[in-house]
Amino acid sequence: MPENVIFVVGDNLASRSHSVDLVPLSRLEALLDGELTSGSLPVIVPGQGVEEYEREILRGALRRYGLPESLLADVPLPAPIYHSEVHKRNPDNVLIAGLRRISDDQFEAVLRISDRQEMVLDHTTGSHIAGMVITEVVRQISLAVGERYLLTPSRTPRRFILNSLQTSFHKFLLPLPARLEYTLEEVKYKGLNRVRFVGRCDVLQTNVLAASGSMDLVVMDESRADEIEARQIHEMTHALAELQLPKLQETEECAARTALSRTAAS
């Protein structure tokens, strides 16, 4: 890599990085001081967690140093998919951008991580993408493919039920551009609003596999899912009550004795 290239990422994505090649946004100005002293002007490449707001901070820093804004590489900013497609309320939590269909069973997207994403706000183990974030990437791209390409529009509310989820990690995924390849491995329609599908997601960085995951899902009417959930709540609460009945009876007897003693004392 040329010595005068610096990758800048969000603070929450590289808070422990001591590299001069990969730096959190808050360390950039200190690094610029050193670069200017050495007489070299770096090219600044935005990575994950550096979106339009953070890019304006970068431009402001360059202006303060009297440097041309052209030092900030014009890297396209991928537009995240709709938060409803990945069942999120906050757009900052969307991890998928640029989803498109390549063939009947092949899909492609890019990784997009906001520095305000819920899972990176409390991540302190190094300067790589946490495994739980990669697992969420697999979940989100599976949901998005289902919502956008497998289901027909319907006014009937539907629920996605997870049957299984597996992830494998092959190397550290860094907070830099990464590509997602999703393969639909199995689809079974069981009615207008019921479908089961299995898919695999490969996460690649510089065309090298960093992680992969597969997910097995079933989609059904929300009313049917609510029935199943309500039945299991009823069964589980009653089963637990039976198991804990001796302790519950002992607690009731203790409470009764306490009430009697208070009555007698008064």
C-alpha positions as CSV (number, residue, x, y, z in Angstrom):
1,M,0.0,0.0,0.0
2,P,1.3,3.5,-0.8
3,E,2.7,5.1,2.4
4,N,0.5,8.3,1.9
5,V,-2.9,6.6,2.1
6,I,-4.9,6.6,5.3
7,F,-8.1,4.8,5.9
8,V,-10.4,6.6,8.3
9,V,-13.3,4.8,10.1
10,G,-15.8,5.6,12.7
11,D,-14.6,6.0,16.3
12,N,-16.7,3.1,17.6
13,L,-15.3,0.8,14.9
14,A,-11.6,1.2,15.6
15,S,-11.3,2.8,19.1
16,R,-8.3,0.6,19.9
17,S,-6.5,0.9,16.6
18,H,-2.8,2.0,16.9
19,S,-2.2,1.6,13.2
20,V,-1.2,4.5,11.0
21,D,-3.0,2.9,8.1
22,L,-6.4,2.5,9.8
23,V,-7.4,5.3,12.1
24,P,-10.6,6.4,13.9
25,L,-12.0,9.7,12.9
26,S,-11.1,11.4,16.2
27,R,-7.3,10.7,15.7
28,L,-7.1,12.1,12.2
29,E,-6.0,15.7,13.1
30,A,-3.2,14.4,15.3
31,L,-2.1,12.2,12.4
32,L,-2.3,15.2,10.0
33,D,0.0,17.1,12.2
34,G,2.6,14.4,11.8
35,E,2.1,14.1,8.1
36,L,2.5,17.8,7.5
37,T,5.7,17.8,9.6
38,S,7.1,15.1,7.4
39,G,6.1,17.1,4.3
40,S,3.9,14.4,2.8
41,L,0.2,14.9,2.1
42,P,-2.0,11.8,2.6
43,V,-4.9,10.6,0.6
44,I,-7.8,10.0,3.0
45,V,-10.0,7.1,2.2
46,P,-13.3,6.8,4.2
47,G,-14.2,3.4,5.5
48,Q,-17.1,2.0,7.5
49,G,-18.8,4.4,9.9
50,V,-17.8,7.4,7.9
51,E,-21.0,8.6,6.2
52,E,-22.0,12.0,4.9
53,Y,-22.0,13.6,8.4
54,E,-18.5,12.3,9.2
55,R,-17.2,13.2,5.7
56,E,-18.2,16.8,6.4
57,I,-16.1,16.6,9.6
58,L,-13.2,15.4,7.5
59,R,-13.6,18.2,5.0
60,G,-13.7,20.7,7.8
61,A,-10.5,19.3,9.2
62,L,-8.8,19.6,5.8
63,R,-10.0,23.2,5.5
64,R,-8.6,24.1,9.0
65,Y,-5.2,22.8,7.9
66,G,-5.4,24.8,4.6
67,L,-5.5,21.5,2.7
68,P,-7.5,20.8,-0.5
69,E,-10.7,18.8,0.1
70,S,-9.7,16.7,-2.9
71,L,-7.4,14.8,-0.5
72,L,-10.6,13.1,0.7
73,A,-11.1,10.2,-1.8
74,D,-14.4,10.4,-3.6
75,V,-15.6,6.9,-2.5
76,P,-19.2,6.3,-3.4
77,L,-21.5,6.2,-0.3
78,P,-23.8,3.2,-0.6
79,A,-27.4,3.9,0.1
80,P,-28.8,1.5,2.8
81,I,-31.9,-0.5,2.0
82,Y,-35.2,0.4,3.7
83,H,-35.1,-0.3,7.4
84,S,-38.5,-2.1,7.1
85,E,-36.9,-4.7,4.8
86,V,-34.6,-5.8,7.7
87,H,-37.2,-5.3,10.4
88,K,-35.5,-2.4,12.1
89,R,-37.0,0.9,13.2
90,N,-33.7,2.9,13.3
91,P,-32.0,3.4,9.9
92,D,-28.6,3.6,11.6
93,N,-29.0,-0.1,12.4
94,V,-29.3,-1.2,8.8
95,L,-26.2,-3.1,7.7
96,I,-27.1,-3.8,4.1
97,A,-26.7,-1.5,1.1
98,G,-27.1,-1.8,-2.7
99,L,-29.0,-5.1,-2.7
100,R,-29.6,-6.4,-6.2
101,R,-30.5,-9.7,-7.9
102,I,-27.8,-11.3,-10.1
103,S,-29.7,-14.4,-11.1
104,D,-32.7,-16.5,-10.0
105,D,-30.9,-17.6,-6.8
106,Q,-27.9,-15.2,-6.6
107,F,-27.9,-11.8,-4.9
108,E,-25.3,-9.2,-4.1
109,A,-25.0,-6.3,-1.7
110,V,-22.3,-4.3,0.2
111,L,-21.7,-3.9,3.9
112,R,-22.7,-0.6,5.4
113,I,-22.0,0.1,9.1
114,S,-23.0,3.3,10.7
115,D,-20.8,4.4,13.7
116,R,-24.1,4.7,15.6
117,Q,-25.2,1.1,14.9
118,E,-26.6,-0.5,18.0
119,M,-24.0,-3.4,18.1
120,V,-20.9,-1.3,17.7
121,L,-21.7,1.3,20.3
122,D,-20.4,-1.0,23.1
123,H,-17.8,-3.1,21.2
124,T,-14.4,-3.0,22.8
125,T,-12.5,-6.0,21.4
126,G,-10.1,-4.7,18.9
127,S,-10.5,-3.0,15.5
128,H,-12.4,-5.7,13.6
129,I,-16.1,-6.1,13.0
130,A,-17.6,-8.1,15.9
131,G,-18.9,-11.6,15.2
132,M,-22.4,-10.5,16.5
133,V,-22.5,-7.8,13.8
134,I,-21.6,-10.4,11.1
135,T,-24.4,-12.7,12.4
136,E,-26.8,-9.7,12.2
137,V,-25.6,-9.2,8.6
138,V,-26.6,-12.7,7.7
139,R,-30.0,-12.2,9.4
140,Q,-30.6,-8.9,7.6
141,I,-29.7,-10.0,4.1
142,S,-31.9,-13.1,4.5
143,L,-34.9,-10.9,5.6
144,A,-34.3,-8.4,2.8
145,V,-34.2,-11.1,0.1
146,G,-37.3,-12.6,1.5
147,E,-39.2,-9.3,1.8
148,R,-38.1,-8.0,-1.6
149,Y,-37.9,-11.0,-3.9
150,L,-39.8,-14.0,-2.4
151,L,-43.0,-12.5,-1.0
152,T,-45.9,-11.0,-3.0
153,P,-47.5,-7.8,-1.7
154,S,-50.2,-8.5,0.8
155,R,-52.3,-6.5,3.3
156,T,-52.1,-9.5,5.7
157,P,-49.3,-9.0,8.3
158,R,-46.6,-11.7,8.2
159,R,-44.0,-12.9,10.6
160,F,-40.5,-14.3,9.8
161,I,-39.7,-17.2,12.1
162,L,-36.0,-18.4,12.5
163,N,-35.5,-22.1,12.3
164,S,-31.7,-22.1,12.4
165,L,-28.7,-19.9,12.0
166,Q,-25.0,-20.8,11.6
167,T,-22.0,-18.6,11.1
168,S,-18.3,-19.3,10.4
169,F,-15.4,-16.9,10.7
170,H,-12.3,-17.3,8.5
171,K,-10.4,-14.1,9.2
172,F,-10.9,-10.7,10.9
173,L,-13.4,-8.6,9.0
174,L,-12.0,-5.0,9.1
175,P,-14.2,-1.9,9.1
176,L,-13.5,-1.3,5.5
177,P,-15.5,-2.0,2.3
178,A,-16.8,-5.5,2.0
179,R,-19.1,-7.4,-0.4
180,L,-21.9,-9.7,0.4
181,E,-22.9,-12.6,-1.8
182,Y,-26.2,-14.3,-1.0
183,T,-27.2,-17.7,-2.5
184,L,-30.8,-18.9,-2.2
185,E,-30.4,-22.6,-1.6
186,E,-34.0,-23.8,-1.1
187,V,-37.5,-22.2,-1.4
188,K,-40.8,-24.0,-0.6
189,Y,-44.1,-22.2,-0.9
190,K,-46.9,-23.6,1.3
191,G,-49.6,-21.1,0.4
192,L,-50.1,-17.5,-0.5
193,N,-48.5,-16.1,2.7
194,R,-46.4,-19.1,3.8
195,V,-42.9,-19.8,2.5
196,R,-39.8,-21.6,3.9
197,F,-36.4,-20.7,2.5
198,V,-32.8,-21.3,3.2
199,G,-29.9,-19.1,2.1
200,R,-26.2,-18.6,2.5
201,C,-24.3,-15.4,2.8
202,D,-20.6,-15.0,2.1
203,V,-18.8,-11.9,3.4
204,L,-15.8,-11.0,1.2
205,Q,-13.1,-8.3,1.7
206,T,-10.7,-7.7,-1.3
207,N,-12.3,-10.9,-2.8
208,V,-11.2,-13.0,0.2
209,L,-13.8,-14.9,2.3
210,A,-13.8,-13.4,5.8
211,A,-17.0,-15.0,7.1
212,S,-20.1,-16.9,6.0
213,G,-23.4,-17.8,7.4
214,S,-26.6,-19.7,6.6
215,M,-30.2,-19.1,7.8
216,D,-33.3,-21.2,7.6
217,L,-36.6,-19.2,7.8
218,V,-40.3,-19.7,7.5
219,V,-42.7,-16.9,6.8
220,M,-46.3,-17.2,7.9
221,D,-49.4,-15.1,8.7
222,E,-48.8,-13.0,11.8
223,S,-52.1,-14.3,13.2
224,R,-50.9,-17.9,13.0
225,A,-47.6,-17.0,14.6
226,D,-49.4,-15.2,17.4
227,E,-51.5,-18.4,18.0
228,I,-48.4,-20.5,18.3
229,E,-46.7,-18.0,20.6
230,A,-49.8,-17.7,22.8
231,R,-50.1,-21.5,23.1
232,Q,-46.5,-21.9,24.0
233,I,-46.7,-19.0,26.6
234,H,-49.7,-20.8,28.2
235,E,-47.9,-24.2,28.2
236,M,-44.6,-22.9,29.5
237,T,-46.0,-20.7,32.3
238,H,-48.1,-23.6,33.5
239,A,-45.2,-26.0,33.3
240,L,-43.0,-23.7,35.3
241,A,-45.7,-23.1,37.9
242,E,-46.0,-26.8,38.4
243,L,-42.2,-27.1,38.9
244,Q,-42.1,-24.3,41.3
245,L,-45.3,-25.1,43.1
246,P,-43.7,-26.2,46.4
247,K,-41.7,-22.9,46.6
248,L,-44.8,-20.9,45.7
249,Q,-46.8,-22.7,48.4
250,E,-44.0,-22.0,51.0
251,T,-44.0,-18.3,50.0
252,E,-47.8,-18.1,50.4
253,E,-47.6,-19.8,53.8
254,C,-44.8,-17.4,54.9
255,A,-46.8,-14.4,53.7
256,A,-49.9,-15.7,55.6
257,R,-47.9,-16.1,58.8
258,T,-46.5,-12.6,58.5
259,A,-49.9,-11.2,58.0
260,L,-51.3,-13.0,61.1
261,S,-48.4,-11.9,63.3
262,R,-48.9,-8.3,62.3
263,T,-52.6,-8.6,63.1
264,A,-51.9,-10.0,66.5
265,A,-49.3,-7.3,67.2
266,S,-51.8,-4.6,66.4
